[in-house]
């Protein structure tokens, strides 16, 4: 009898655990559509719609693809390693592939922490010149 109760308890626990894994979407009461006798709730994503309208009307205020390393200032604390701008990927025992971007052939910034780095990673990569946003009411920074 004890075995029966034990097995019943295990079966109930597994049933509860399995049902907790099911995805249930709450109905918002808006924008319902019927398809194959199943009610489907659809809610517009306002951020997605807003983002799409921004992309259509956006003007590029500033852009850089690391093709001119002088546009950047590389600095590091004494005795530590530094950033590099170039086209060569990481090196060393645990090297990974170089960045996969459309402008990678122009160069990219990298802190190669595998080969030249002694483990001290106190370095900064900043723009050499300011970005003038005075004529804009808002700006969005986008990386490829």
N, CA and C of each residue as an Amber inpcrd file, in Angstrom:
protein
   432
   0.8170000  -1.1860000   0.0000000   0.0000000   0.0000000   0.0000000
   0.8650000   1.2560000   0.0000000   1.9960000   1.2170000   0.7340000
   2.8920000   2.3650000   0.7820000   3.4840000   2.6300000  -0.5940000
   3.7790000   1.5470000  -1.3360000   4.3300000   1.7010000  -2.6830000
   3.3220000   2.3850000  -3.5980000   2.0400000   2.0200000  -3.4350000
   1.0000000   2.6270000  -4.2600000   0.9200000   4.1330000  -4.0210000
   0.8980000   4.5570000  -2.7660000   0.8320000   5.9820000  -2.4480000
   2.0880000   6.7170000  -2.9250000   3.2220000   6.0590000  -2.7980000
   4.4650000   6.6650000  -3.2730000   4.4100000   6.8740000  -4.7870000
   3.9930000   5.8390000  -5.5330000   3.8870000   5.9530000  -6.9940000
   2.8420000   6.9910000  -7.3940000   1.7320000   7.0470000  -6.6760000
   0.7010000   8.0380000  -6.9560000   1.2360000   9.4500000  -6.7230000
   1.9810000   9.6460000  -5.6500000   2.5750000  10.9540000  -5.3450000
   3.5690000  11.3650000  -6.4240000   4.4000000  10.4280000  -6.8640000
   5.3740000  10.7150000  -7.9210000   4.6550000  11.0590000  -9.2220000
   3.5920000  10.3190000  -9.5650000   2.8430000  10.5770000 -10.7960000
   2.1940000  11.9600000 -10.7670000   1.6060000  12.3260000  -9.6330000
   0.9850000  13.6520000  -9.5030000   2.0410000  14.7460000  -9.6130000
   3.1810000  14.5570000  -8.9720000   4.2540000  15.5590000  -9.0270000
   4.7570000  15.7310000 -10.4530000   4.9340000  14.6300000 -11.1720000
   5.3730000  14.7220000 -12.5700000   4.3170000  15.3950000 -13.4360000
   3.0530000  15.1080000 -13.1770000   1.9740000  15.7490000 -13.9250000
   1.9440000  17.2510000 -13.7060000   2.1320000  17.6700000 -12.4720000
   2.1690000  19.1050000 -12.1620000   3.3750000  19.7580000 -12.8140000
   4.5240000  19.0930000 -12.7470000   5.7370000  19.6530000 -13.3600000
   5.5820000  19.7670000 -14.8690000   4.9640000  18.7660000 -15.4900000
   4.7740000  18.8040000 -16.9430000   3.7970000  19.8980000 -17.3370000
   2.7130000  20.0660000 -16.5750000   1.7350000  21.0960000 -16.9330000
   2.2890000  22.4970000 -16.7060000   3.2550000  22.6450000 -15.8200000
   3.8610000  23.9580000 -15.5840000   4.7130000  24.4000000 -16.7630000
   5.1020000  23.4460000 -17.6130000   5.9480000  23.7770000 -18.7590000
   5.1430000  24.2550000 -19.9560000   3.8240000  24.1060000 -19.9260000
   2.9950000  24.5250000 -21.0500000   2.8870000  26.0360000 -21.0900000
   2.9240000  26.5850000 -22.2920000   2.8130000  28.0300000 -22.4670000
   1.3520000  28.4070000 -22.5970000   0.9130000  29.3140000 -21.7630000
  -0.4620000  29.8040000 -21.8350000  -0.4190000  31.3030000 -22.0510000
  -1.1190000  31.7640000 -23.0820000  -1.1610000  33.1940000 -23.3610000
  -2.5040000  33.7450000 -22.9050000  -2.4530000  34.8310000 -22.1800000
  -3.6740000  35.4500000 -21.6890000  -4.3230000  36.2650000 -22.7870000
  -5.6330000  36.2380000 -22.8150000  -6.3820000  37.0280000 -23.7880000
  -6.5420000  38.4360000 -23.2500000  -6.2810000  39.4340000 -24.0870000
  -6.3890000  40.8240000 -23.6530000  -7.7600000  41.4000000 -23.9400000
  -8.5680000  40.6700000 -24.6990000  -9.8850000  41.1940000 -25.0220000
  -9.8690000  42.1120000 -26.2230000  -8.7340000  42.2870000 -26.8760000
  -8.6190000  43.1850000 -28.0230000  -8.1070000  42.4130000 -29.2280000
  -8.5530000  42.8280000 -30.3950000  -8.0580000  42.2950000 -31.6610000
  -8.1340000  40.7740000 -31.7330000  -9.2970000  40.2200000 -31.4840000
  -9.4560000  38.7710000 -31.5690000  -9.7300000  38.3760000 -33.0080000
  -9.2080000  37.2500000 -33.4080000  -9.4810000  36.6900000 -34.7240000
  -9.7400000  35.2100000 -34.5440000 -10.6060000  34.6520000 -35.3860000
 -10.8860000  33.2210000 -35.2970000 -10.2770000  32.5370000 -36.5010000
  -9.5690000  31.4590000 -36.2120000  -8.9550000  30.6600000 -37.2520000
  -9.0690000  29.2030000 -36.8450000  -9.7330000  28.3980000 -37.6510000
  -9.9090000  26.9720000 -37.3630000 -10.5380000  26.7510000 -35.9890000
 -11.5570000  27.5260000 -35.6770000 -12.2730000  27.4080000 -34.4070000
 -11.3970000  27.6430000 -33.1850000 -10.2960000  28.3310000 -33.3410000
  -9.4150000  28.6460000 -32.2270000  -9.3330000  30.1610000 -32.1160000
  -9.5850000  30.6900000 -30.9400000  -9.4890000  32.1330000 -30.7360000
  -8.0250000  32.5140000 -30.5930000  -7.6030000  33.5140000 -31.3430000
  -6.2230000  33.9780000 -31.3020000  -6.2390000  35.4440000 -30.9100000
  -5.5040000  35.8020000 -29.8700000  -5.4110000  37.1970000 -29.4400000
  -4.1930000  37.8220000 -30.0910000  -4.3960000  38.9680000 -30.7080000
  -3.2850000  39.6850000 -31.3190000  -3.2150000  41.0750000 -30.7130000
  -2.0310000  41.4460000 -30.3490000  -1.8290000  42.7790000 -29.8020000
  -0.6800000  43.4130000 -30.5550000  -0.9180000  44.5850000 -31.0750000
   0.1280000  45.2840000 -31.8170000   1.2610000  45.6480000 -30.8770000
   2.4830000  45.5400000 -31.3680000   3.6570000  45.9230000 -30.5920000
   3.9440000  47.3910000 -30.8980000   3.5950000  48.3140000 -29.9980000
   3.7920000  49.7330000 -30.2950000   5.2580000  50.1000000 -30.4900000
   6.1700000  49.4130000 -29.8110000   7.5870000  49.7260000 -29.9740000
   8.0710000  49.3420000 -31.3590000   7.6060000  48.2120000 -31.8680000
   8.0090000  47.7750000 -33.1920000   7.5060000  48.7570000 -34.2420000
   6.2550000  49.1790000 -34.1200000   5.6860000  50.1290000 -35.0720000
   6.4420000  51.4560000 -35.0050000   6.7440000  51.9210000 -33.7880000
   7.4660000  53.1780000 -33.6020000   8.8800000  53.0730000 -34.1690000
   9.5330000  51.9470000 -33.9330000  10.8880000  51.7350000 -34.4270000
  10.9280000  51.7590000 -35.9450000   9.9420000  51.1520000 -36.5930000
   9.9070000  51.1330000 -38.0550000   9.7380000  52.5400000 -38.6120000
   8.9040000  53.3820000 -37.9650000   8.7210000  54.7390000 -38.4700000
   9.9720000  55.5760000 -38.2620000  10.7130000  55.3160000 -37.1950000
  11.9660000  56.0370000 -36.9670000  12.9740000  55.6860000 -38.0480000
  13.0660000  54.4140000 -38.3970000  14.0270000  53.9910000 -39.4050000
  13.7220000  54.6130000 -40.7580000  12.4590000  54.8120000 -41.0790000
  12.1070000  55.4130000 -42.3690000  12.4710000  56.8890000 -42.4210000
  12.4100000  57.5750000 -41.2850000  12.6410000  59.0150000 -41.2820000
  13.9910000  59.4060000 -40.6930000  14.7910000  58.4480000 -40.2890000
  16.0550000  58.7510000 -39.6190000  17.0870000  59.3160000 -40.5850000
  17.8500000  60.2670000 -40.0880000  18.9760000  60.8360000 -40.8170000
  20.2390000  60.4600000 -40.0590000  21.2350000  59.9900000 -40.7760000
  22.4900000  59.6310000 -40.1250000  23.2240000  60.9030000 -39.7350000
  23.4580000  61.0710000 -38.4350000  24.1360000  62.2570000 -37.9260000
  25.6460000  62.0670000 -37.8660000  26.0700000  60.8240000 -37.6880000
  27.4940000  60.5160000 -37.5680000  27.6840000  59.0380000 -37.8540000
  28.7940000  58.7000000 -38.4560000  29.0930000  57.3080000 -38.7520000
  30.5990000  57.1080000 -38.7590000  31.0510000  55.9270000 -38.3420000
  32.4750000  55.6070000 -38.3860000  32.6280000  54.1100000 -38.5540000
  33.5460000  53.6940000 -39.4130000  33.7650000  52.2670000 -39.6490000
  35.1880000  51.8340000 -39.2990000  35.9020000  52.6420000 -38.5230000
  37.2750000  52.3720000 -38.0760000  38.2850000  52.3680000 -39.2200000
  37.9220000  52.9240000 -40.3860000  38.8730000  52.9750000 -41.5020000
  39.9470000  54.0370000 -41.2660000  39.6850000  54.9890000 -40.3710000
  40.6680000  56.0180000 -40.0150000  40.9530000  55.8730000 -38.5130000
  41.9950000  55.1320000 -38.1440000  42.2890000  54.9250000 -36.7220000
  42.5310000  56.2200000 -35.9520000  42.9350000  57.2940000 -36.6400000
  43.1930000  58.5680000 -35.9620000  41.9160000  59.1880000 -35.3930000
  40.7400000  58.7080000 -35.7990000  39.4810000  59.2110000 -35.2450000
  39.2640000  58.7430000 -33.8080000  40.1130000  57.8400000 -33.3490000
  39.9360000  57.2270000 -32.0420000  41.1660000  57.4340000 -31.1690000
  40.9450000  57.5360000 -29.8810000  42.0290000  57.6520000 -28.9090000
  42.0680000  56.3670000 -28.0960000  43.2310000  55.7350000 -28.1040000
  43.4260000  54.5020000 -27.3490000  44.3180000  54.8240000 -26.1640000
  43.8710000  54.5240000 -24.9810000  44.6800000  54.8060000 -23.7970000
  44.5520000  53.6580000 -22.8110000  45.5980000  53.4870000 -22.0220000
  45.6100000  52.4040000 -21.0390000  46.4140000  52.8310000 -19.8270000
  46.1090000  52.2350000 -18.7120000  46.8790000  52.4860000 -17.4970000
  48.2810000  51.9180000 -17.6690000  49.2380000  52.4880000 -16.9640000
  50.6290000  52.0450000 -17.0580000  50.7230000  50.5670000 -16.6780000
  51.4160000  49.8030000 -17.5040000  51.6140000  48.3870000 -17.2350000
  50.4810000  47.4870000 -17.6940000  49.5000000  48.0580000 -18.3790000
  48.3910000  47.2400000 -18.8800000  48.4090000  47.2450000 -20.4010000
  47.6160000  46.3860000 -20.9900000  47.5490000  46.2940000 -22.4430000
  46.5160000  47.2610000 -22.9940000  46.4650000  47.3780000 -24.3360000
  45.6470000  48.4040000 -24.9600000  44.7880000  47.8280000 -26.0740000
  43.8390000  48.6260000 -26.5250000  43.0270000  48.3150000 -27.6880000
  43.8910000  48.4180000 -28.9400000  43.4580000  47.7470000 -30.0090000
  44.0910000  47.8910000 -31.3200000  42.9920000  48.0980000 -32.3540000
  43.3140000  48.8540000 -33.3960000  42.4080000  49.0290000 -34.5290000
  43.1160000  48.4590000 -35.7380000  42.4990000  47.5210000 -36.3970000
  43.1050000  46.8800000 -37.5600000  42.1510000  45.9000000 -38.1950000
  42.6910000  45.0230000 -39.0410000  41.8630000  44.0430000 -39.7440000
  42.1730000  42.6060000 -39.3180000  43.1770000  42.4230000 -38.4810000
  43.5300000  41.0800000 -38.0280000  42.6760000  40.6900000 -36.8290000
  42.2140000  39.4490000 -36.8270000  41.3870000  38.9540000 -35.7380000
  42.2110000  38.5990000 -34.5220000  41.5580000  38.1140000 -33.4850000
  42.2470000  37.7190000 -32.2650000  43.2640000  36.6180000 -32.5290000
  44.2630000  36.5390000 -31.6640000  45.2930000  35.5130000 -31.7890000
  45.4740000  34.8460000 -30.4340000  46.2540000  33.8030000 -30.3980000
  46.5020000  33.1140000 -29.1400000  45.8470000  31.7510000 -29.1050000
  45.9810000  31.0960000 -27.9900000  45.4840000  29.7230000 -27.8370000
  43.9700000  29.6110000 -27.9230000  43.2540000  30.6250000 -27.4820000
  41.7930000  30.5730000 -27.4550000  41.1860000  31.6110000 -28.3920000
  41.8400000  31.8550000 -29.5130000  41.3840000  32.8800000 -30.4510000
  40.0400000  32.4980000 -31.0660000  39.2260000  33.5160000 -31.3140000
  37.9480000  33.3320000 -31.9940000  38.0330000  33.9980000 -33.3550000
  37.0260000  33.8020000 -34.1820000  37.0110000  34.4150000 -35.5060000
  36.8900000  35.9290000 -35.3780000  37.3940000  36.6710000 -36.3830000
  37.2300000  38.1270000 -36.3620000  35.7510000  38.5050000 -36.4470000
  35.4650000  39.7400000 -36.1530000  34.0960000  40.2400000 -36.1910000
  33.5060000  40.0410000 -37.5870000  32.2470000  39.7010000 -37.6410000
  31.5610000  39.4750000 -38.9030000  30.6390000  40.6660000 -39.1560000
  31.1460000  41.6710000 -39.8410000  30.3330000  42.8380000 -40.1680000
  30.6440000  43.2660000 -41.5940000  29.7760000  44.0930000 -42.1550000
  29.9700000  44.5200000 -43.5410000  31.1640000  45.4390000 -43.6990000
  31.6100000  46.0720000 -42.6260000  32.7430000  46.9930000 -42.7250000
  34.0110000  46.4340000 -42.0850000  34.0750000  45.1500000 -41.8120000
  35.2420000  44.5570000 -41.1480000  36.5140000  44.7290000 -41.9700000
  36.4020000  44.7660000 -43.2900000  37.5870000  44.9370000 -44.1410000
  38.2120000  46.3160000 -43.9610000  37.4360000  47.3030000 -43.4810000
  37.9570000  48.6480000 -43.2270000  38.7450000  48.6980000 -41.9260000
  38.4740000  47.7690000 -41.0410000  39.1160000  47.7310000 -39.7370000
  38.0740000  47.6560000 -38.6390000  38.5240000  47.3080000 -37.4550000
  37.6450000  47.2470000 -36.2880000  38.4980000  47.3910000 -35.0400000
  37.8640000  47.7690000 -33.9540000  38.5630000  47.9150000 -32.6820000
  38.4710000  46.6000000 -31.9200000  39.5780000  46.2380000 -31.2750000
  39.6080000  44.9660000 -30.5680000  40.5550000  45.0650000 -29.3720000
  40.1470000  44.4630000 -28.2880000  41.0380000  44.2670000 -27.1510000
  41.3480000  42.7800000 -27.1400000  42.5030000  42.4080000 -27.6970000
  42.8770000  40.9980000 -27.8360000  43.3850000  40.4860000 -26.4960000
  42.5030000  39.9060000 -25.7360000  42.8630000  39.4790000 -24.3830000
  43.5150000  38.1040000 -24.3410000  43.7190000  37.4730000 -25.4890000
  44.3240000  36.1420000 -25.4840000  45.8420000  36.1770000 -25.5980000
  46.3750000  36.7740000 -26.6610000  47.8150000  36.6750000 -26.8800000
  48.6130000  37.8040000 -26.2340000  48.4290000  39.0740000 -26.6400000
  49.3070000  40.1030000 -26.0920000  48.9540000  40.5270000 -24.6700000
  47.7850000  40.1630000 -24.2090000  47.3370000  40.6500000 -22.9100000
  47.9780000  39.8680000 -21.7690000  48.4600000  40.5970000 -20.7930000
  49.0680000  39.9690000 -19.6230000  48.0340000  39.6690000 -18.5470000
  46.7830000  39.9270000 -18.8410000  45.7330000  39.7430000 -17.8500000
  45.2630000  41.0630000 -17.2780000  46.0400000  42.1200000 -17.4960000
  45.6490000  43.4540000 -17.0370000  44.8320000  44.1110000 -18.1420000
  43.5640000  44.3490000 -17.8660000  42.6830000  44.8900000 -18.8850000
  42.0880000  46.2160000 -18.4280000  42.9290000  47.2190000 -18.3460000
  42.4790000  48.5530000 -17.9730000  42.8090000  49.4700000 -19.1390000
  41.8760000  49.5790000 -20.0830000  42.1210000  50.3590000 -21.2890000
  40.8300000  51.0260000 -21.7410000  40.9820000  52.1530000 -22.4310000
  39.8360000  52.9140000 -22.9090000  39.9630000  53.1580000 -24.4030000
  38.8390000  53.1700000 -25.0770000  38.7450000  53.5080000 -26.4940000
  37.6990000  54.6040000 -26.5990000  38.1200000  55.8050000 -26.9560000
  37.1990000  56.9350000 -27.0390000  37.3850000  57.6540000 -28.3640000
  36.4050000  58.4570000 -28.7220000  36.5090000  59.2560000 -29.9380000
  37.5030000  60.3860000 -29.7380000  38.2680000  60.6890000 -30.7740000
  39.2280000  61.7900000 -30.6960000  38.5150000  63.1360000 -30.7580000
  37.3690000  63.1910000 -31.4330000  36.6030000  64.4390000 -31.5690000
  35.1750000  64.2210000 -31.0870000  34.5420000  65.3060000 -30.6610000
  33.1560000  65.2370000 -30.2120000  32.2240000  65.0030000 -31.3930000
  31.0620000  64.4510000 -31.1080000  30.0050000  64.3080000 -32.1080000
  29.0370000  65.4550000 -31.8690000  28.8250000  66.2910000 -32.8760000
  27.9550000  67.4590000 -32.7330000  26.4960000  67.0490000 -32.9260000
  25.7520000  67.0300000 -31.8380000  24.3280000  66.7180000 -31.8790000
  23.4840000  67.9340000 -31.5270000  24.0780000  69.1190000 -31.5710000
  23.3780000  70.3300000 -31.1460000  22.1730000  70.6510000 -32.0250000
  22.1610000  70.2200000 -33.2650000  21.0330000  70.5060000 -34.1510000
  19.9450000  69.4550000 -34.0960000  20.0440000  68.5070000 -33.1910000
  19.0640000  67.4220000 -33.1130000  18.3630000  67.4250000 -31.7680000
  17.0870000  67.0890000 -31.8000000  16.3370000  67.0010000 -30.5450000
  16.4980000  65.6370000 -29.8910000  16.8450000  64.6330000 -30.6770000
  17.0690000  63.2980000 -30.1270000  18.0190000  62.5360000 -31.0390000
  18.6310000  61.5220000 -30.4900000  19.5620000  60.7020000 -31.2710000
  19.4940000  59.2730000 -30.7680000  19.7930000  58.3580000 -31.6530000
  19.8130000  56.9430000 -31.3050000  21.1270000  56.3670000 -31.7980000
  21.8560000  55.7050000 -30.9210000  23.1360000  55.0980000 -31.2700000
  22.8800000  53.6650000 -31.7090000  23.3350000  53.3220000 -32.9130000
  23.0990000  51.9980000 -33.4760000  24.4250000  51.3930000 -33.8770000
  24.6600000  50.1560000 -33.4550000  25.8420000  49.4090000 -33.8670000
  25.4100000  48.3580000 -34.8670000  26.2920000  48.0470000 -35.8100000
  25.9670000  46.9950000 -36.7660000  26.1320000  45.6560000 -36.1070000
